[in-house]
């Protein structure tokens, strides 16, 4: 007989999908949603549409399946909003990431020769900006936007990829701010924002986080310039003739300095060894130095940015490499607090990778923009269900890839048996047979 755990789990999956099914007006679309989720939970190595449809227990026609994902007009943003409404955990660090998907051809929407983080070089790939809520134990995907290079917004490419006419070009940092706004609008309590230098180097991105009152820890490039501390400014005395001066200038002609150059001036005593742990993994260690600085870019407009921490990290290798972070925490924060916040970005790597490898977030092979958006949000819904299963008891919280695969297989078996009741009879008949070899 089917295991009771699997039966309860499939019942919970059905209940989990109910609020999302209500976002669809047609019964066929509600059925297709369930079929797609079942496909993502199947044991297919590739989560392409053909591979998934071959493994589901209650398949629909391939044409209907493909139409539901690639061409149907249902609103992916509505599903994202519903997902944010029903997330069972509402507080945590929001981690922004530029996620890349290497591609062989040139027809997938958004593909271009651009930096591919998955390969560590310029390559043919898609790039998506994603946001994940990290609670300290679990990650929840809260948003994903496909980055479209400008050639994909030209008329011919728009037509081929079904890119909406209203969609204008957006830099990745603008997409990141959109995802943060959506998370805040949904009532999520964001305790801090984490991002790498692709976002941290952008002054406007950091300025928005200050305006929203959000703490952050963002990577920055070594060439970014800062003022040590907060530089003194004044309005020079006016001359006897001409208009009175109103523009502020730096006292003593203070000059900004690159963060790498500043790090090289720090005395040996400024550096200290700090250990930290990412989840249940082994502890890590590196040398850190932290100083209060004022990012200098805003001074081009004759205004001073808020003072933040510059956190410098050196690994413990024979030829240490140095990383740099701007951390917006109070001046009273300890170095350990700065390190703990900055390194939460890497704490979710294993769980976040499950989204890609186990549920096929990066397996989509369709060529339309709506299709990619549809695939991304349904994958997020399926992933959130797995995270809810982890929450049910403490033993599930540290599930590894094999553990996730076991859950997937259990759900898939339950679906198969639930929808093919004759299997119960056959299994019972086999149990009555006294097999002899």
C-alpha positions as CSV (number, residue, x, y, z in Angstrom):
1,X,0.0,0.0,0.0
2,X,1.1,3.6,-0.5
3,X,3.0,5.1,2.3
4,X,0.9,7.4,4.6
5,X,3.6,10.1,4.5
6,X,3.4,10.2,0.7
7,X,-0.4,10.4,0.8
8,X,-0.3,13.3,3.3
9,X,2.3,15.0,1.2
10,X,0.4,14.9,-2.0
11,X,-2.7,16.2,-0.1
12,X,-0.6,19.1,1.1
13,X,0.6,19.7,-2.4
14,X,-3.0,19.9,-3.7
15,X,-3.9,22.3,-1.0
16,X,-0.8,24.4,-1.7
17,X,-1.7,24.8,-5.4
18,X,-5.4,25.8,-4.7
19,X,-4.8,29.6,-4.3
20,X,-2.7,29.7,-7.4
21,X,-5.2,27.8,-9.5
22,X,-7.8,30.4,-8.6
23,X,-5.6,32.9,-10.6
24,X,-6.7,31.1,-13.8
25,X,-10.1,31.6,-15.4
26,X,-10.1,28.4,-17.5
27,X,-10.2,24.9,-16.2
28,X,-7.7,23.8,-18.9
29,X,-5.2,26.3,-17.5
30,X,-5.7,25.1,-13.9
31,X,-5.1,21.5,-15.1
32,X,-2.0,22.6,-17.0
33,X,-0.7,24.3,-13.9
34,X,-1.0,21.1,-11.9
35,X,0.5,19.1,-14.7
36,X,3.5,21.5,-15.0
37,X,4.2,21.3,-11.3
38,X,3.9,17.5,-11.4
39,X,6.4,17.6,-14.3
40,X,8.8,19.7,-12.2
41,X,8.5,17.1,-9.4
42,X,9.2,14.2,-11.7
43,X,12.4,12.2,-11.9
44,X,13.3,13.6,-15.4
45,X,16.8,14.9,-15.4
46,X,15.9,17.7,-17.8
47,X,12.8,19.8,-17.1
48,X,12.1,20.6,-20.7
49,X,8.4,20.5,-21.7
50,X,8.7,17.2,-23.6
51,X,10.7,15.5,-20.9
52,X,8.3,16.6,-18.2
53,X,5.2,15.7,-20.1
54,X,6.5,12.1,-20.7
55,X,6.8,11.6,-16.9
56,X,3.6,13.1,-15.5
57,X,0.8,10.8,-14.4
58,X,-2.1,12.6,-16.1
59,X,-0.7,14.1,-19.3
60,X,-2.5,16.6,-21.5
61,X,-1.7,17.1,-25.1
62,X,1.8,18.5,-25.9
63,X,0.3,21.3,-27.9
64,X,-1.9,22.4,-24.9
65,X,1.0,22.0,-22.5
66,X,3.3,24.2,-24.7
67,X,0.6,26.8,-25.3
68,X,-0.1,27.1,-21.6
69,X,3.6,28.0,-20.9
70,X,4.8,29.8,-24.0
71,X,1.7,31.6,-25.5
72,X,-1.2,31.7,-23.1
73,X,-2.0,35.2,-21.8
74,X,-2.1,34.5,-18.0
75,X,-0.3,37.0,-15.8
76,X,2.9,35.7,-14.2
77,X,3.0,38.8,-12.0
78,X,-0.3,37.8,-10.5
79,X,1.1,34.4,-9.5
80,X,4.2,36.1,-8.0
81,X,1.9,38.4,-5.9
82,X,-0.1,35.4,-4.7
83,X,3.1,33.6,-3.8
84,X,4.4,36.5,-1.8
85,X,1.0,36.7,0.0
86,X,1.1,33.0,1.1
87,X,4.8,32.7,2.0
88,X,4.7,31.2,5.5
89,X,7.9,33.0,6.6
90,X,7.8,36.8,6.3
91,X,11.1,38.1,7.7
92,X,14.6,37.8,6.5
93,X,17.5,39.1,4.4
94,X,16.7,39.7,0.8
95,X,19.5,38.4,-1.5
96,X,19.8,39.9,-4.9
97,X,21.6,37.9,-7.6
98,X,22.3,38.0,-11.3
99,X,21.8,34.3,-12.3
100,X,23.1,33.2,-15.7
101,X,22.0,30.3,-17.9
102,X,24.6,29.2,-20.6
103,X,23.0,28.6,-23.9
104,X,24.3,27.0,-27.1
105,X,22.1,28.7,-29.7
106,X,21.0,32.3,-30.2
107,X,17.2,31.9,-30.4
108,X,16.3,31.8,-26.7
109,X,14.9,35.1,-25.6
110,X,17.5,37.4,-24.0
111,X,20.5,35.3,-25.1
112,X,23.6,37.4,-25.9
113,X,27.3,37.3,-25.4
114,X,27.6,38.7,-21.9
115,X,29.2,37.9,-18.6
116,X,28.1,34.5,-17.5
117,X,28.6,33.9,-13.8
118,X,28.0,30.2,-14.2
119,X,31.1,30.0,-16.4
120,X,33.1,32.9,-15.0
121,X,33.6,34.5,-18.4
122,X,31.9,36.3,-21.3
123,X,29.8,33.7,-23.0
124,X,26.5,33.0,-24.8
125,X,23.9,33.0,-22.1
126,X,20.7,34.4,-20.6
127,X,20.8,36.4,-17.4
128,X,18.0,36.8,-14.8
129,X,17.9,39.1,-11.8
130,X,16.5,37.2,-8.9
131,X,15.5,37.9,-5.3
132,X,15.4,35.4,-2.5
133,X,14.3,35.8,1.1
134,X,16.8,34.1,3.4
135,X,15.4,33.4,6.9
136,X,18.6,31.9,8.4
137,X,17.3,28.4,7.7
138,X,15.5,28.5,4.4
139,X,15.5,30.5,1.1
140,X,12.3,31.5,-0.6
141,X,12.4,32.8,-4.2
142,X,10.4,36.0,-4.2
143,X,11.0,37.3,-7.7
144,X,12.8,36.8,-11.0
145,X,13.1,39.1,-14.1
146,X,14.8,38.1,-17.3
147,X,17.4,40.7,-18.4
148,X,16.8,41.7,-22.0
149,X,19.8,43.3,-23.8
150,X,18.8,46.2,-26.0
151,X,18.9,44.2,-29.3
152,X,16.1,42.1,-28.0
153,X,13.9,45.2,-27.7
154,X,14.1,46.0,-31.4
155,X,10.9,45.5,-33.4
156,X,11.9,42.3,-35.1
157,X,13.2,40.6,-32.0
158,X,10.2,41.7,-30.0
159,X,7.9,40.1,-32.5
160,X,9.8,36.8,-32.5
161,X,10.1,36.5,-28.7
162,X,6.6,38.1,-28.0
163,X,8.2,40.8,-25.8
164,X,5.4,43.1,-24.7
165,X,5.5,46.6,-26.3
166,X,5.2,48.3,-22.9
167,X,8.4,46.6,-21.7
168,X,11.3,49.1,-21.9
169,X,15.0,48.4,-21.4
170,X,16.0,48.1,-17.8
171,X,19.5,47.8,-16.3
172,X,19.9,44.9,-13.9
173,X,20.1,47.2,-10.9
174,X,16.7,48.7,-11.9
175,X,15.2,45.2,-12.1
176,X,16.7,44.5,-8.6
177,X,15.0,47.6,-7.2
178,X,11.7,46.5,-8.8
179,X,12.0,43.1,-7.0
180,X,12.8,44.8,-3.7
181,X,9.8,47.2,-4.0
182,X,7.5,44.2,-4.8
183,X,8.7,42.3,-1.7
184,X,8.2,45.3,0.5
185,X,4.7,46.0,-1.0
186,X,3.8,42.4,-0.1
187,X,4.5,43.0,3.5
188,X,7.7,41.1,3.8
189,X,9.9,42.4,6.6
190,X,13.3,42.9,4.9
191,X,16.0,43.1,7.6
192,X,18.8,43.8,5.1
193,X,19.7,43.6,1.4
194,X,22.7,41.6,0.1
195,X,24.1,41.8,-3.4
196,X,27.4,41.5,-5.3
197,X,29.5,44.2,-6.9
198,X,27.4,44.2,-10.0
199,X,24.8,46.0,-7.9
200,X,26.9,47.4,-5.2
201,X,29.0,49.5,-7.6
202,X,25.8,51.4,-8.7
203,X,25.4,54.6,-6.7
204,X,21.7,54.9,-7.5
205,X,21.1,51.4,-6.2
206,X,22.7,52.1,-2.9
207,X,21.0,55.5,-2.7
208,X,17.6,53.8,-3.0
209,X,18.4,51.4,-0.2
210,X,19.3,54.4,2.0
211,X,16.1,56.2,1.1
212,X,14.1,53.1,2.1
213,X,16.0,52.8,5.4
214,X,17.3,49.3,4.5
215,X,20.5,48.0,6.0
216,X,22.7,46.3,3.3
217,X,26.0,44.5,2.6
218,X,27.0,44.8,-1.0
219,X,30.2,43.8,-2.8
220,X,32.1,46.7,-4.5
221,X,35.0,46.9,-6.9
222,X,38.4,47.8,-5.7
223,X,38.5,50.9,-7.9
224,X,35.5,52.6,-6.2
225,X,36.6,55.8,-4.4
226,X,35.7,56.8,-0.9
227,X,36.5,59.5,1.7
228,X,37.8,58.1,5.0
229,X,35.2,59.0,7.6
230,X,33.0,61.9,6.7
231,X,34.9,64.8,5.0
232,X,34.5,68.3,6.3
233,X,32.9,70.8,3.9
234,X,32.3,74.5,3.9
235,X,31.2,77.4,1.8
236,X,34.3,79.5,0.9
237,X,34.1,83.2,1.8
238,X,32.6,85.4,-0.9
239,X,34.7,88.0,-2.7
240,X,33.9,91.6,-2.3
241,X,32.6,91.7,-5.9
242,X,30.3,89.3,-7.7
243,X,27.7,87.0,-6.4
244,X,27.9,85.4,-3.0
245,X,29.2,81.8,-3.1
246,X,26.8,79.0,-2.2
247,X,28.5,75.9,-3.4
248,X,30.1,73.8,-0.7
249,X,33.7,72.6,-1.1
250,X,35.8,70.1,0.8
251,X,38.0,71.5,3.6
252,X,41.7,71.4,2.9
253,X,41.1,70.1,-0.6
254,X,40.4,66.5,0.6
255,X,40.8,63.9,-2.1
256,X,38.9,60.6,-2.4
257,X,40.9,57.4,-2.5
258,X,40.2,54.0,-4.1
259,X,39.1,51.3,-1.7
260,X,42.1,49.1,-2.6
261,X,44.5,51.9,-1.9
262,X,42.8,52.6,1.4
263,X,43.1,49.0,2.4
264,X,46.8,49.0,1.7
265,X,47.3,51.9,4.1
266,X,45.7,50.1,7.0
267,X,48.1,49.1,9.7
268,X,48.6,45.4,10.5
269,X,46.7,45.8,13.8
270,X,43.6,46.9,11.9
271,X,43.3,43.3,10.5
272,X,41.8,40.5,12.5
273,X,41.0,36.9,11.9
274,X,37.2,36.1,12.0
275,X,35.5,32.8,11.6
276,X,31.9,32.3,10.5
277,X,29.6,29.5,9.5
278,X,27.2,29.2,6.5
279,X,24.3,27.2,7.9
280,X,25.4,23.8,9.0
281,X,28.5,23.8,6.9
282,X,32.1,23.8,8.3
283,X,33.3,27.1,9.6
284,X,35.2,29.5,7.4
285,X,37.9,31.9,8.3
286,X,39.6,35.0,6.8
287,X,41.2,38.3,7.8
288,X,39.1,41.4,8.0
289,X,39.5,45.1,8.5
290,X,36.7,47.6,8.7
291,X,36.7,51.4,8.6
292,X,34.0,54.0,8.3
293,X,34.0,55.7,4.9
294,X,31.9,58.0,2.7
295,X,31.4,56.8,-0.9
296,X,32.7,59.6,-3.1
297,X,30.6,59.3,-6.2
298,X,27.8,61.5,-4.9
299,X,30.3,64.4,-4.5
300,X,30.2,64.9,-8.2
301,X,26.8,66.5,-7.6
302,X,28.3,68.4,-4.5
303,X,26.5,66.2,-2.0
304,X,27.8,63.7,0.5
305,X,26.6,60.1,0.6
306,X,25.7,58.6,4.0
307,X,28.7,57.2,5.8
308,X,29.0,53.4,5.7
309,X,31.4,50.6,6.7
310,X,34.1,49.5,4.2
311,X,34.7,45.9,5.0
312,X,37.9,44.4,3.6
313,X,38.4,40.7,3.4
314,X,41.6,38.7,2.8
315,X,41.6,35.0,2.4
316,X,44.3,33.0,4.3
317,X,46.1,31.7,1.2
318,X,49.8,32.2,0.5
319,X,48.9,35.0,-2.0
320,X,45.8,36.4,-0.4
321,X,43.1,38.0,-2.5
322,X,41.1,40.9,-1.2
323,X,37.3,41.5,-1.5
324,X,35.5,44.7,-0.5
325,X,32.1,45.4,0.8
326,X,30.0,48.5,1.7
327,X,28.0,47.6,4.8
328,X,25.2,49.9,6.0
329,X,25.1,49.1,9.7
330,X,25.4,51.5,12.6
331,X,28.9,52.8,13.5
332,X,28.7,50.8,16.7
333,X,28.5,47.4,14.8
334,X,31.3,45.0,15.5
335,X,33.5,43.4,12.8
336,X,31.8,40.1,13.5
337,X,28.4,41.6,12.9
338,X,29.6,43.0,9.6
339,X,31.1,39.7,8.5
340,X,28.0,37.7,9.6
341,X,25.7,40.0,7.4
342,X,28.0,40.1,4.4
343,X,28.4,36.3,4.3
344,X,24.8,35.4,4.5
345,X,24.8,35.9,0.8
346,X,26.7,32.6,0.4
347,X,24.7,30.8,3.1
348,X,21.9,29.9,0.7
349,X,24.0,28.6,-2.1
350,X,23.2,24.9,-1.6
351,X,19.4,25.5,-1.2
352,X,19.3,28.0,-4.0
353,X,21.1,25.5,-6.3
354,X,18.3,23.0,-5.7
355,X,16.0,25.4,-7.5
356,X,18.1,25.1,-10.6
357,X,19.2,21.4,-10.6
358,X,16.3,19.6,-8.9
359,X,13.4,21.7,-10.2
360,X,14.9,22.9,-13.5
361,X,14.8,26.7,-13.1
362,X,17.5,27.0,-15.7
363,X,16.2,24.1,-18.0
364,X,13.6,26.1,-19.9
365,X,14.1,25.8,-23.6
366,X,11.3,27.9,-24.9
367,X,12.0,31.0,-27.0
368,X,9.2,33.4,-25.9
369,X,9.5,36.0,-23.1
370,X,6.1,35.1,-21.6
371,X,7.2,31.5,-21.6
372,X,10.3,32.2,-19.6
373,X,8.3,34.3,-17.1
374,X,5.7,31.5,-16.8
375,X,8.3,28.8,-16.2
376,X,10.1,30.9,-13.6
377,X,7.1,31.6,-11.4
378,X,5.8,28.1,-11.5
379,X,9.2,26.8,-10.5
380,X,9.2,29.3,-7.6
381,X,5.7,27.9,-6.5
382,X,7.0,24.4,-6.6
383,X,10.2,25.3,-4.7
384,X,8.2,27.1,-2.0
385,X,6.2,23.9,-1.5
386,X,9.4,21.9,-0.9
387,X,10.5,24.6,1.6
388,X,7.2,24.3,3.4
389,X,7.8,20.6,3.7
390,X,11.1,21.4,5.4
391,X,9.3,23.5,7.9
392,X,7.1,20.7,9.0
393,X,9.7,19.2,11.3
394,X,13.2,19.9,12.4
395,X,14.6,16.8,10.7
396,X,13.6,18.1,7.3
397,X,15.4,21.4,7.6
398,X,18.8,20.1,6.5
399,X,17.6,18.1,3.5
400,X,20.4,17.6,1.0
401,X,20.1,17.0,-2.8
402,X,19.5,13.2,-2.2
403,X,16.9,14.1,0.4
404,X,15.1,16.5,-2.0
405,X,15.2,13.8,-4.7
406,X,13.6,11.3,-2.3
407,X,10.8,13.7,-1.6
408,X,10.3,14.3,-5.3
409,X,10.2,10.5,-6.0
410,X,7.7,10.0,-3.1
411,X,5.4,12.7,-4.5
412,X,5.7,11.4,-8.0
413,X,4.9,7.8,-6.8
414,X,1.9,9.1,-4.8
415,X,0.5,10.9,-7.8
416,X,0.9,7.9,-10.0
417,X,-0.8,5.6,-7.6
418,X,-3.5,8.1,-6.7
419,X,-4.4,8.6,-10.4
420,X,-4.1,4.9,-11.4
421,X,-6.2,3.0,-8.8
422,X,-5.8,-0.3,-10.7
423,X,-2.2,-0.3,-9.5
424,X,-3.3,-1.0,-5.9
425,X,-5.1,-4.1,-7.1
426,X,-2.1,-5.3,-9.2
427,X,0.2,-4.7,-6.2
428,X,-2.1,-6.7,-3.9
429,X,-2.3,-9.6,-6.5
430,X,1.5,-9.7,-6.7
431,X,1.8,-9.9,-2.9
432,X,-0.3,-13.1,-3.0
433,X,1.9,-14.8,-5.5
434,X,4.5,-17.1,-4.0
435,X,7.4,-16.5,-6.4
436,X,9.8,-19.3,-6.9
437,X,13.0,-19.3,-9.0
